[in-house]
Amino acid sequence: MCGGNPSAAQDAANAQQAATQASISNNVSQINSAFGNRSQEYQNYQNALQTQYQTELNRQQAIATRNSKFATARNGLAGGSASVDAGKLLGQEEQEGTVNAQQQVQSNVAKLEANDQATKQQMISLAQSGADIGNAAQLTGDALQANIGQAQSVNAAQGLGQVFGDTTTSYTNEQQAAALRSGVLKGQVYATSGLGGKT
């Protein structure tokens, strides 16, 4: 007879199945552990991003404030109602810019978290398929590092846009008005000097 031992074959199959399940469980555990400190990394990323956006907001505000002061002073409006209005406009745009910056920060943190969750599900699915994925913790850690690297490439200046647009427009209008007045005055001087021909 050459039937072999069905019990031994079954035992071997069971042992193989148990080993596979143990490997899957170990890989999933390693994947989950790779996310153990991620909440702190989210907080660090958020803090860094807030600093980046605030720096950009401060830079734009400094330029807008300087241009507005020069424009009102050049037009003889310093200390007047036009100067006060310009200050109010700057303050309003700063508040709007701050809210926009906070929204941008929250949006970028949410994107990072979503990318991480997608990575986690992908890694767990791969592990549960029974495939040999090697060092699951290292593989997951590399993927998470890639996610944070991509998130850190955010351009705050581009994301924030031109915060002080109305102030910039006002400044430009004041410059144009000053140039126009200067041109009119020069024309009047030229006309009354007798150089402009007979009147």
C-alpha positions in Angstrom: 0.0 0.0 0.0 1.2 3.5 -0.7 -1.4 5.8 0.7 0.7 8.0 2.9 -0.5 9.5 6.2 -3.4 11.9 5.7 -3.2 13.0 9.3 0.5 14.0 8.9 -0.4 15.9 5.7 -3.2 17.7 7.5 -1.0 18.5 10.4 1.6 20.0 8.0 -1.1 22.1 6.3 -2.4 23.3 9.7 1.1 24.2 10.8 1.7 26.1 7.5 -1.6 27.9 8.0 -0.7 28.8 11.6 2.7 30.1 10.5 1.1 32.2 7.8 -1.4 33.6 10.2 1.3 34.3 12.7 3.3 36.1 10.1 0.3 38.2 9.0 -0.5 39.1 12.6 3.2 40.0 13.3 3.3 42.2 10.1 0.0 44.0 11.0 1.3 44.6 14.5 4.5 46.1 13.1 2.5 48.3 10.7 0.3 49.5 13.6 3.3 50.2 15.8 4.9 52.3 13.1 2.0 54.8 13.6 2.5 54.9 17.4 4.2 58.3 17.5 2.5 59.8 14.5 0.2 62.0 16.5 3.2 63.9 17.9 4.6 64.2 14.3 1.2 65.7 13.2 1.5 68.2 16.0 5.1 69.1 15.1 4.1 69.4 11.4 1.2 71.7 12.3 3.4 73.9 14.5 6.0 74.2 11.7 3.4 75.0 9.2 1.8 77.6 11.4 5.2 79.3 11.8 5.7 79.2 8.1 2.4 80.8 7.3 2.7 83.4 10.0 6.2 84.3 8.7 4.7 84.8 5.2 1.8 86.8 6.6 4.1 89.1 8.6 6.3 89.6 5.5 3.3 90.7 3.4 2.0 92.9 6.2 5.3 94.7 6.6 5.5 95.4 2.9 1.8 96.6 2.8 2.2 98.8 5.9 5.4 100.4 4.5 3.9 101.1 1.1 0.7 102.5 2.6 2.7 104.8 4.9 4.9 106.1 2.1 1.8 106.6 -0.1 -0.1 108.6 2.4 2.9 110.6 3.4 3.8 111.3 -0.2 0.3 112.6 -0.9 0.3 114.7 2.3 -2.3 112.5 3.9 -0.3 111.2 6.9 -2.3 111.4 10.1 -5.5 112.2 8.3 -8.6 110.1 7.7 -7.0 108.4 4.7 -4.2 107.2 6.9 -6.7 105.9 9.5 -8.8 104.2 6.8 -5.6 102.5 5.4 -4.8 101.3 8.9 -8.2 99.8 9.3 -8.0 98.1 6.0 -4.6 96.7 6.9 -6.1 95.3 10.2 -9.1 93.8 8.4 -7.0 92.1 5.8 -4.6 90.8 8.5 -7.5 89.2 10.3 -8.7 87.6 7.1 -5.2 86.5 6.3 -4.8 84.9 9.8 -8.1 82.9 9.3 -7.0 81.9 5.8 -3.6 80.7 7.2 -5.3 78.7 9.9 -7.6 77.0 7.3 -4.6 76.2 5.1 -2.7 74.7 8.0 -5.7 72.5 9.0 -6.3 71.5 5.4 -2.6 70.4 5.0 -2.6 68.5 8.3 -5.8 66.7 7.2 -4.3 65.8 3.9 -1.3 64.3 5.6 -3.5 62.3 7.9 -5.6 61.0 5.0 -2.4 60.0 3.1 -1.2 58.1 6.2 -4.5 56.3 6.5 -4.3 55.3 2.9 -0.8 54.0 3.4 -1.9 52.1 6.5 -4.7 50.4 4.7 -2.5 49.6 1.7 0.2 48.1 4.0 -2.3 46.0 6.0 -4.0 44.7 2.9 -0.6 43.7 1.6 0.2 42.0 4.8 -3.1 40.2 5.0 -2.6 38.8 1.5 0.1 36.6 2.9 2.8 38.1 0.7 6.3 38.3 2.1 6.7 42.0 2.6 10.0 41.8 4.5 10.4 44.2 7.4 6.9 45.6 7.7 7.9 48.2 10.3 10.7 49.5 8.1 8.6 49.5 5.0 5.8 51.4 6.7 8.2 53.8 8.3 9.7 54.6 4.9 6.2 55.2 3.4 5.3 57.5 6.3 8.5 59.4 5.9 7.7 59.9 2.2 4.2 61.2 3.2 5.7 63.8 5.6 8.3 64.8 3.1 5.6 65.5 0.5 3.6 67.4 3.1 6.5 69.6 4.0 7.0 70.7 0.5 4.0 73.1 1.0 4.7 76.6 -0.3 3.2 79.0 2.3 3.5 82.0 0.0 1.6 80.3 -2.8 -1.0 78.8 -0.4 -1.7 82.1 1.3 -1.8 84.2 -1.8 -1.8 88.0 -1.8 -3.4 88.7 1.6 -3.2 92.5 1.4 -4.7 92.8 -2.0 -7.0 95.7 -1.2 -4.3 97.6 0.5 -2.0 97.0 -2.5 -4.7 98.3 -4.8 -5.2 101.3 -2.6 -1.5 102.0 -2.6 -1.3 101.7 -6.4 -4.2 104.0 -6.8 -2.6 106.6 -4.5 0.6 106.3 -6.5 -1.2 106.8 -9.8 -3.1 109.8 -8.3 0.1 111.3 -7.1 1.7 110.9 -10.5 -1.3 112.4 -12.2 -1.3 115.4 -9.8 2.4 115.8 -10.4 1.9 115.8 -14.1 -0.9 118.4 -13.9 1.2 120.7 -11.7 4.1 120.4 -14.0 1.9 121.2 -17.0 0.5 124.2 -15.2 3.9 125.5 -14.4 5.0 124.9 -18.0 1.9 126.7 -19.3 2.3 129.8 -17.1 6.0 130.1 -17.8 5.4 131.2 -21.3 7.3 128.3 -22.7 4.1 126.5 -23.7 3.3 129.0 -26.4 1.0 132.0 -26.5 -2.3 131.8 -24.6 
